[in-house]
Amino acid sequence: MNLSRRTVLLAGSAAALTPALPAPTASAATRDLQPYASYWYPDSLPSGTPGAGISWRSLRTWSAATDADLAFNAASVPLAARFTPTPANTTARSGQARLQSLVSFGPTSSNSSQGAPTADYYALTHWSYLDELVFWGGSAGEGLILAPNAPIVDAAHRHGVPVLGNIFLPPVAYGGQLQWTRDLVQQDAAGHYPLAAQLVAVAQAYGFDGWFVNAETGGGNTALGTAMLGFVKELKTLGTAKGLRVTWYDAMTVNGTVSWQGALDSQNQAFFQAADAMFVDFRWTRSTLASSGTLAGRLGRSRYALWAGVDVESGGTNTSVDWDAIVPATGTQVTSIGFYRPEWTRNHLPANRTPGDFHAADDLFWTGASLDPSRPGGTTGWRAPAVSVADRSTVGALPFGTVFNTGHGLKWYEDGQVASDTPWNHLGLQDRLPSRRWVVRTSGTRPTVAFDFADAWRGGSRLLVSGTLDAPATLDLYATRLPIGADTVVELSHRVDAGAPRLELAVATAEPAGPGRAPSYTYFPVAGGAGWQTTTVPLTGLTGTLRTLAVRLTGGGQVRWRLGALAVRDTATTPAAPVDLRITDADGGNLRFAWQPATGAVHRADASALRHYELHRVLPDGTRRFLGGTCQRAYYVDGLAPEQNESVARFELRAVGELYNVSTPATTTHRW
């Protein structure tokens, strides 16, 4: 990897490209209760003193029992099962190339465990094309081994995407020390690799899915290369027993030197064989990728376990890529794709960017200029993933509910009313989102479809359809595998702001006849009216499996229609209330909360009575103010102060179900 790509990982420069985090209060400056994402050195620490806000820690000495922030950092949502519907177009392939993304969501240090009070965040939503997410980061001055934030893991798991922590041994030119590599691969008297076991223990305790190993510190020899290979083998063996995976980065070779191959070859195939997959450095060419795929086959491995690196950090959709070397327009695809830093879709925008600006850029990156994966455009210029890669879905069990929450917002809404006017981000609150954004079937003018962040029904966002309806327009929302029973209904919470469209629920119980073909819809009328309406639609006359959820809008001229919530259910179970809500630590208005779930209440990745928790403050006048939500059993709030001359602050915590029905509250107080 070129050294220029490392500049964003240096302490002090990473913060320039990442979201603003809350500034500590005066009291927190002496005792900071804010939990942060965890990071470590393998064993030995740098000389000198860490910079402000940086904690130097050794992975060798870590244990779950002494990890004070583990409750804030441990993901809760298990990895969901996925299925592949019939591709939305004729060029996307199933069973061939997949996608990996290396994403820096924040700085290595001072990266909040549970979101922050800003909507300016890389709120990744196009999970349906991803097969692996790497929590990218690390620097010589902060730490080298990064465990991903719980909100990112929870959001990814909800969409069936595994998340890897990152092990970054930096080039010498950027502060790398060969001793850190030696620390990582040190052996005990029995010949085992203690830090391999530690890494597996971290992934298990934190709830993520494995490790990305990136050894780029030069100066090694064959003995070090042999030790690294033994380490990777043991990490893989121990990890496989726990359902974890290992991806190797094409940098260190078997002789211990750093020499990026840009290919799978004799210099790195032993590491590829020891791992589950390998990221092929950007130096690849058409011929080296072809030979890499062939060699993978000779080794008994899938060519799609090779991620061909595509560096989009600085150029994004303007990046020049030999796409036919990876995913040719005709014939078998050669390898998978490894995107380096696709958060360009946020970072290249001006400082006053809005969530809508970000999602517009992100949709262009993943879907293409048409913004419609059923017709993603040609194969010249930027070839969006939707052109080549089949999308996948996790909507396979009842109940299913969504409020189209993207995991960030300018306000927080509950039942169409503002519950907090503070901007926020927390990916763990993100819904399972439509995998095909946006398929619109019409013979007339195509309306605009987008996430919108004003006047949501619940959470921070909702769906907005706007434009001229001069012909019926059917908007595909979800590919599903939902069983239809005698009591199955679909519920929509929606609102017409302009025009008078006729609205119908459009569903299909069979797959389309082929890729790019429309399903055979059955239509059900949906009653409308002024203001937010919640309409329940029985699926009368249908049996079997619901495979497509869509809506059709007809007439109305210039239309603005909001869809705030969508649910499919047989029954509506209210989750049980959490118990033992308490404040575990406090420093002025900075509070740490903890609780226990109701007996038997668990998160599931497909559908559950328990989705997340929501914490509110109850003011003396009875007003409820939203403080935050989380999938964890702990939450941190800062900057609170007495209001309306209160002497005791009151708090309520509720469990929220998959259908966004809420439990009775657990309560606690804090005396000022």
ZAMARGU-4260 file (C-alpha; in steps of 0.2 Angstrom, whole numbers, plus 5000, padded with zeros to 4 digits):
<rodrens>
0) 5000/5000/5000 | 5007/5017/4996 | 5013/5027/5011 | 5002/5042/5005 | 4987/5032/5010
5) 4993/5031/5028 | 4992/5050/5031 | 4974/5049/5038 | 4979/5036/5051 | 4991/5047/5060
10) 4986/5055/5076 | 4980/5072/5074 | 4976/5071/5055 | 4963/5057/5057 | 4951/5068/5067
15) 4950/5080/5052 | 4941/5067/5042 | 4930/5060/5056 | 4914/5066/5065 | 4915/5079/5079
20) 4914/5070/5095 | 4906/5078/5111 | 4919/5089/5120 | 4922/5084/5138 | 4914/5094/5152
25) 4925/5103/5165 | 4922/5089/5177 | 4925/5075/5165 | 4942/5083/5161 | 4948/5075/5178
30) 4938/5059/5177 | 4931/5055/5160 | 4917/5043/5161 | 4914/5043/5142 | 4917/5026/5135
35) 4927/5024/5119 | 4930/5010/5107 | 4945/5000/5112 | 4962/4999/5105 | 4979/4991/5110
40) 4997/4988/5106 | 5002/4970/5105 | 5013/4971/5121 | 5026/4984/5123 | 5021/5002/5122
45) 5030/5017/5114 | 5042/5027/5123 | 5037/5044/5130 | 5020/5050/5135 | 5003/5047/5125
50) 4995/5063/5118 | 4979/5071/5125 | 4965/5059/5125 | 4975/5044/5120 | 4977/5028/5132
55) 4992/5016/5128 | 4987/4999/5133 | 4994/4981/5130 | 4983/4968/5123 | 4993/4955/5132
60) 4987/4961/5149 | 4968/4964/5143 | 4955/4953/5151 | 4936/4954/5150 | 4934/4954/5168
65) 4944/4970/5171 | 4937/4979/5155 | 4928/4994/5163 | 4920/4998/5146 | 4915/4981/5140
70) 4896/4983/5143 | 4897/4998/5132 | 4907/4990/5118 | 4900/4973/5117 | 4889/4971/5102
75) 4872/4962/5105 | 4864/4958/5088 | 4870/4941/5081 | 4874/4939/5063 | 4858/4937/5053
80) 4856/4924/5040 | 4855/4931/5022 | 4847/4925/5006 | 4849/4931/4988 | 4834/4936/4978
85) 4833/4935/4959 | 4845/4949/4954 | 4837/4966/4951 | 4846/4968/4934 | 4854/4956/4921
90) 4872/4961/4924 | 4873/4957/4943 | 4879/4940/4947 | 4875/4929/4962 | 4888/4917/4968
95) 4903/4926/4961 | 4911/4942/4966 | 4907/4949/4983 | 4912/4965/4991 | 4923/4970/5006
100) 4925/4988/5013 | 4939/4995/5024 | 4931/5009/5033 | 4938/5022/5045 | 4922/5027/5055
105) 4932/5038/5067 | 4949/5041/5075 | 4958/5027/5083 | 4957/5036/5100 | 4942/5046/5107
110) 4930/5036/5096 | 4914/5036/5106 | 4907/5018/5110 | 4889/5023/5107 | 4887/5037/5094
115) 4888/5055/5097 | 4877/5071/5096 | 4880/5075/5078 | 4871/5069/5062 | 4887/5071/5052
120) 4893/5053/5051 | 4897/5039/5039 | 4880/5030/5041 | 4883/5015/5029 | 4867/5009/5023
125) 4871/4998/5007 | 4874/4983/5017 | 4866/4971/5004 | 4881/4972/4993 | 4894/4969/5007
130) 4901/4952/5012 | 4914/4959/5025 | 4917/4975/5034 | 4934/4980/5041 | 4935/4992/5055
135) 4949/5001/5048 | 4961/5012/5058 | 4977/5012/5069 | 4992/5023/5071 | 5009/5021/5079
140) 5005/5035/5091 | 4989/5029/5097 | 4987/5010/5095 | 4988/4996/5082 | 4974/4984/5086
145) 4956/4990/5085 | 4940/4982/5091 | 4925/4989/5081 | 4911/5000/5090 | 4896/4990/5095
150) 4884/5001/5085 | 4893/4997/5069 | 4893/4978/5073 | 4875/4978/5078 | 4870/4987/5061
155) 4881/4976/5051 | 4874/4960/5059 | 4856/4965/5057 | 4860/4965/5038 | 4870/4949/5039
160) 4887/4957/5037 | 4902/4951/5047 | 4914/4964/5055 | 4932/4962/5057 | 4943/4971/5069
165) 4960/4978/5062 | 4978/4974/5066 | 4989/4987/5058 | 5008/4986/5060 | 5013/5002/5051
170) 5027/5005/5039 | 5043/5012/5048 | 5041/5028/5039 | 5025/5031/5049 | 5032/5026/5066
175) 5031/5007/5064 | 5042/4997/5075 | 5048/4979/5071 | 5047/4975/5090 | 5028/4977/5089
180) 5027/4963/5075 | 5038/4952/5086 | 5027/4956/5101 | 5012/4950/5091 | 5020/4933/5085
185) 5029/4929/5102 | 5027/4911/5107 | 5026/4903/5124 | 5036/4888/5131 | 5024/4876/5123
190) 5026/4885/5105 | 5008/4893/5106 | 5005/4911/5101 | 4997/4919/5117 | 4991/4935/5107
195) 4981/4924/5095 | 4971/4917/5110 | 4969/4935/5116 | 4962/4941/5099 | 4950/4927/5099
200) 4945/4931/5117 | 4942/4950/5112 | 4931/4946/5097 | 4921/4934/5108 | 4919/4946/5122
205) 4915/4961/5110 | 4904/4951/5098 | 4912/4954/5082 | 4918/4941/5069 | 4937/4940/5067
210) 4952/4950/5062 | 4960/4959/5047 | 4979/4956/5048 | 4989/4970/5040 | 5008/4968/5043
215) 5017/4982/5034 | 5032/4985/5046 | 5048/4982/5035 | 5065/4975/5041 | 5059/4957/5045
220) 5068/4941/5040 | 5063/4923/5036 | 5062/4918/5055 | 5049/4932/5057 | 5040/4927/5042
225) 5039/4909/5048 | 5033/4915/5065 | 5020/4926/5057 | 5013/4912/5047 | 5012/4901/5063
230) 5003/4915/5072 | 4990/4917/5058 | 4987/4898/5057 | 4984/4897/5076 | 4973/4913/5075
235) 4963/4904/5061 | 4962/4888/5070 | 4956/4896/5087 | 4945/4908/5078 | 4936/4894/5067
240) 4931/4885/5083 | 4922/4901/5088 | 4915/4905/5072 | 4927/4919/5068 | 4937/4923/5052
245) 4954/4930/5047 | 4958/4940/5032 | 4976/4943/5027 | 4983/4959/5019 | 4995/4957/5004
250) 5010/4965/5012 | 5022/4954/5022 | 5029/4939/5012 | 5035/4922/5018 | 5053/4928/5020
255) 5047/4941/5032 | 5050/4957/5021 | 5036/4969/5016 | 5034/4968/4997 | 5017/4971/4991
260) 5013/4958/4977 | 4997/4964/4970 | 4993/4946/4967 | 4992/4929/4975 | 5008/4921/4971
265) 5022/4910/4979 | 5027/4925/4991 | 5010/4926/5000 | 5000/4910/4996 | 5005/4902/5012
270) 4997/4916/5021 | 4981/4915/5010 | 4980/4897/5014 | 4982/4900/5032 | 4968/4913/5032
275) 4950/4914/5026 | 4953/4927/5013 | 4966/4939/5006 | 4966/4958/5002 | 4976/4960/4986
280) 4986/4976/4986 | 4982/4990/4973 | 4997/4985/4962 | 4987/4972/4954 | 4985/4971/4935
285) 4973/4962/4923 | 4986/4948/4921 | 4990/4947/4940 | 4972/4945/4945 | 4969/4932/4931
290) 4984/4922/4937 | 4978/4925/4955 | 4961/4917/4952 | 4969/4902/4943 | 4981/4899/4957
295) 4967/4900/4970 | 4958/4887/4961 | 4974/4876/4960 | 4975/4878/4979 | 4957/4872/4981
300) 4951/4889/4986 | 4938/4900/4979 | 4944/4914/4968 | 4931/4925/4976 | 4941/4924/4993
305) 4953/4936/4985 | 4948/4955/4987 | 4955/4965/4973 | 4959/4982/4982 | 4951/4997/4974
310) 4957/5013/4982 | 4943/5026/4983 | 4948/5036/4997 | 4953/5052/4987 | 4943/5049/4971
315) 4927/5040/4975 | 4916/5038/4960 | 4930/5048/4950 | 4942/5034/4953 | 4949/5026/4937
320) 4947/5007/4939 | 4950/4993/4926 | 4933/4985/4931 | 4934/4971/4917 | 4950/4965/4926
325) 4939/4961/4941 | 4921/4960/4936 | 4920/4959/4917 | 4904/4963/4908 | 4903/4946/4901
330) 4910/4930/4906 | 4915/4924/4924 | 4920/4937/4936 | 4938/4936/4941 | 4939/4940/4960
335) 4930/4949/4973 | 4931/4968/4976 | 4940/4976/4991 | 4935/4995/4993 | 4948/5005/5003
340) 4939/5020/5012 | 4922/5021/5003 | 4918/5034/5017 | 4924/5046/5003 | 4905/5048/5000
345) 4905/5058/5016 | 4922/5065/5018 | 4923/5074/5001 | 4907/5084/5004 | 4909/5102/5011
350) 4909/5105/5030 | 4891/5110/5030 | 4885/5094/5023 | 4868/5087/5028 | 4863/5069/5030
355) 4853/5070/5014 | 4869/5076/5005 | 4878/5061/5011 | 4865/5048/5006 | 4864/5056/4989
360) 4882/5054/4986 | 4882/5036/4994 | 4868/5031/4983 | 4877/5037/4968 | 4893/5027/4973
365) 4883/5010/4976 | 4869/5011/4964 | 4876/5022/4950 | 4870/5037/4940 | 4852/5030/4937
370) 4849/5028/4956 | 4839/5013/4951 | 4848/4996/4952 | 4835/4988/4940 | 4844/4999/4927
375) 4861/5004/4934 | 4868/5010/4918 | 4882/5005/4907 | 4899/4998/4911 | 4910/5014/4907
380) 4916/5026/4920 | 4912/5022/4938 | 4904/5004/4938 | 4894/5004/4954 | 4892/4988/4964
385) 4874/4986/4959 | 4880/4983/4941 | 4890/4968/4945 | 4885/4961/4962 | 4868/4953/4967
390) 4860/4961/4983 | 4855/4951/4998 | 4842/4952/5011 | 4839/4946/5029 | 4820/4949/5030
395) 4816/4931/5032 | 4805/4930/5048 | 4790/4937/5056 | 4787/4950/5063 | 4797/4962/5052
400) 4796/4981/5056 | 4805/4996/5050 | 4804/5015/5052 | 4818/5018/5039 | 4830/5024/5052
405) 4847/5026/5044 | 4856/5027/5061 | 4858/5046/5061 | 4847/5061/5061 | 4844/5080/5064
410) 4831/5076/5078 | 4823/5061/5086 | 4804/5058/5083 | 4791/5047/5091 | 4774/5045/5083
415) 4777/5060/5072 | 4782/5071/5086 | 4799/5078/5091 | 4806/5070/5106 | 4823/5078/5105
420) 4830/5092/5094 | 4848/5086/5096 | 4857/5079/5081 | 4863/5062/5084 | 4871/5046/5076
425) 4870/5028/5083 | 4871/5015/5069 | 4865/5002/5082 | 4848/5010/5080 | 4848/5008/5061
430) 4834/4998/5053 | 4835/4984/5041 | 4834/4995/5025 | 4828/4992/5008 | 4842/4982/4998
435) 4838/4989/4981 | 4838/5008/4981 | 4828/5013/4972 | 4819/5002/4960 | 4804/5012/4953
440) 4794/5004/4939 | 4784/5016/4928 | 4780/5021/4910 | 4780/5039/4915 | 4791/5052/4924
445) 4801/5043/4937 | 4798/5051/4954 | 4812/5055/4966 | 4814/5043/4981 | 4826/5046/4996
450) 4828/5046/5014 | 4822/5062/5022 | 4826/5069/5039 | 4812/5081/5042 | 4796/5076/5051
455) 4800/5058/5053 | 4787/5046/5060 | 4800/5038/5072 | 4819/5039/5074 | 4828/5051/5063
460) 4822/5048/5045 | 4809/5041/5034 | 4805/5038/5015 | 4800/5052/5004 | 4793/5050/4986
465) 4792/5067/4977 | 4789/5073/4959 | 4777/5071/4945 | 4766/5056/4944 | 4760/5056/4926
470) 4759/5037/4926 | 4757/5023/4940 | 4774/5021/4949 | 4778/5005/4959 | 4792/5007/4971
475) 4800/4990/4977 | 4805/4991/4995 | 4810/4974/5002 | 4815/4957/4995 | 4808/4946/5008
480) 4805/4927/5013 | 4790/4930/5025 | 4777/4916/5028 | 4759/4922/5025 | 4747/4915/5038
485) 4728/4918/5040 | 4732/4933/5052 | 4746/4941/5042 | 4744/4959/5039 | 4755/4974/5033
490) 4755/4990/5042 | 4760/5007/5034 | 4762/5024/5043 | 4761/5037/5030 | 4757/5055/5026
495) 4753/5065/5010 | 4760/5082/5010 | 4756/5087/4992 | 4745/5080/4978 | 4732/5067/4980
500) 4739/5050/4975 | 4730/5034/4975 | 4740/5022/4986 | 4741/5003/4985 | 4751/4990/4993
505) 4760/4979/4980 | 4766/4962/4985 | 4772/4946/4976 | 4772/4928/4982 | 4784/4922/4968
510) 4801/4927/4962 | 4802/4936/4945 | 4803/4926/4929 | 4822/4931/4928 | 4835/4944/4933
515) 4829/4962/4929 | 4811/4956/4927 | 4797/4963/4937 | 4788/4952/4949 | 4769/4948/4947
520) 4761/4960/4960 | 4745/4959/4969 | 4738/4976/4974 | 4728/4981/4990 | 4721/4998/4992
525) 4728/5008/5006 | 4717/5022/5014 | 4724/5039/5016 | 4720/5056/5023 | 4727/5071/5031
530) 4741/5070/5043 | 4750/5054/5048 | 4739/5038/5045 | 4743/5021/5051 | 4734/5008/5039
535) 4732/4990/5042 | 4731/4979/5026 | 4726/4961/5028 | 4734/4950/5014 | 4717/4942/5010
540) 4717/4928/4997 | 4736/4926/4998 | 4746/4910/5004 | 4763/4904/5003 | 4778/4916/5005
545) 4779/4935/5003 | 4794/4938/4992 | 4792/4957/4987 | 4785/4972/4997 | 4781/4987/4987
550) 4769/5002/4985 | 4761/5009/4970 | 4756/5027/4968 | 4744/5033/4955 | 4739/5050/4949
555) 4740/5066/4960 | 4751/5077/4949 | 4765/5084/4959 | 4766/5073/4974 | 4775/5072/4991
560) 4772/5056/5000 | 4780/5051/5016 | 4782/5033/5022 | 4786/5033/5040 | 4785/5015/5045
565) 4781/4998/5037 | 4778/4981/5046 | 4772/4964/5042 | 4766/4953/5057 | 4754/4940/5063
570) 4753/4947/5081 | 4760/4962/5090 | 4769/4957/5105 | 4774/4970/5118 | 4792/4967/5125
575) 4794/4965/5143 | 4802/4979/5153 | 4820/4979/5158 | 4824/4977/5176 | 4837/4984/5188
580) 4840/5001/5180 | 4853/5010/5190 | 4866/5023/5188 | 4883/5015/5191 | 4894/5030/5191
585) 4892/5049/5190 | 4902/5065/5189 | 4890/5080/5190 | 4879/5078/5175 | 4889/5064/5167
590) 4880/5048/5171 | 4883/5029/5167 | 4867/5019/5167 | 4866/5000/5167 | 4852/4987/5168
595) 4847/4970/5165 | 4835/4963/5152 | 4818/4955/5157 | 4820/4936/5159 | 4821/4928/5142
600) 4823/4944/5132 | 4836/4942/5119 | 4841/4950/5103 | 4839/4941/5087 | 4846/4946/5070
605) 4830/4942/5061 | 4815/4946/5072 | 4812/4948/5090 | 4802/4955/5104 | 4818/4965/5109
610) 4826/4977/5096 | 4834/4990/5107 | 4832/5001/5123 | 4827/5019/5124 | 4832/5031/5138
615) 4821/5046/5142 | 4822/5060/5155 | 4806/5065/5163 | 4806/5083/5167 | 4796/5091/5182
620) 4782/5096/5171 | 4780/5078/5165 | 4788/5081/5148 | 4798/5066/5142 | 4814/5070/5133
625) 4824/5057/5123 | 4842/5055/5129 | 4847/5040/5118 | 4845/5022/5112 | 4856/5007/5112
630) 4856/4988/5109 | 4868/4986/5124 | 4864/4985/5143 | 4873/5001/5147 | 4872/5019/5141
635) 4882/5035/5145 | 4874/5052/5145 | 4884/5068/5148 | 4881/5087/5151 | 4865/5085/5161
640) 4860/5099/5173 | 4845/5102/5185 | 4829/5109/5176 | 4814/5118/5182 | 4822/5119/5199
645) 4822/5100/5201 | 4832/5092/5215 | 4830/5075/5208 | 4832/5070/5190 | 4820/5056/5184
650) 4824/5043/5171 | 4814/5030/5161 | 4821/5015/5151 | 4810/5005/5139 | 4813/4990/5129
655) 4808/4992/5110 | 4802/4978/5100 | 4804/4974/5081 | 4787/4982/5078 | 4793/4997/5088
660) 4780/4993/5102 | 4787/4998/5118 | 4787/4990/5136 | 4782/4998/5152 | 4797/5008/5159
665) 4810/5004/5171 | 4814/5020/5182 | 4828/5027/5192 | 4833/5044/5199 | 4848/5055/5202
670) 4849/5068/5216 | 4858/5084/5211
</rodrens>
